[in-house]
Amino acid sequence: MPTQEETFVVLAGELSIYLDEPPERVDVPTGGVVNVPAGTPLQSANHGDVDLVVYAYGYPPEDTTAELLDPAV
């Protein structure tokens, strides 16, 4: 589970982000922003026909832990 707050800004395409457990899908269009509180399980996917470009920012920095989840899709 992430120990940092994460913010995603969609620069191109549409981001499908799956939040919580069980995963709930949230679609974020180009220009959209989603903020994910620390401790929220998340997965992301590109279900569209165009390349997805996302700016992701996390705080505080996390460099030693990561948990791989079973795919939401």
Secondary structure, DSSP 4 states (H G I P E B T S, - for coil): --SSEEEEEEEES-EEEEETTTTEEEEE-TT-EEEE-TT--EEEE--SSS--EEEEEEES---S---PPPP--
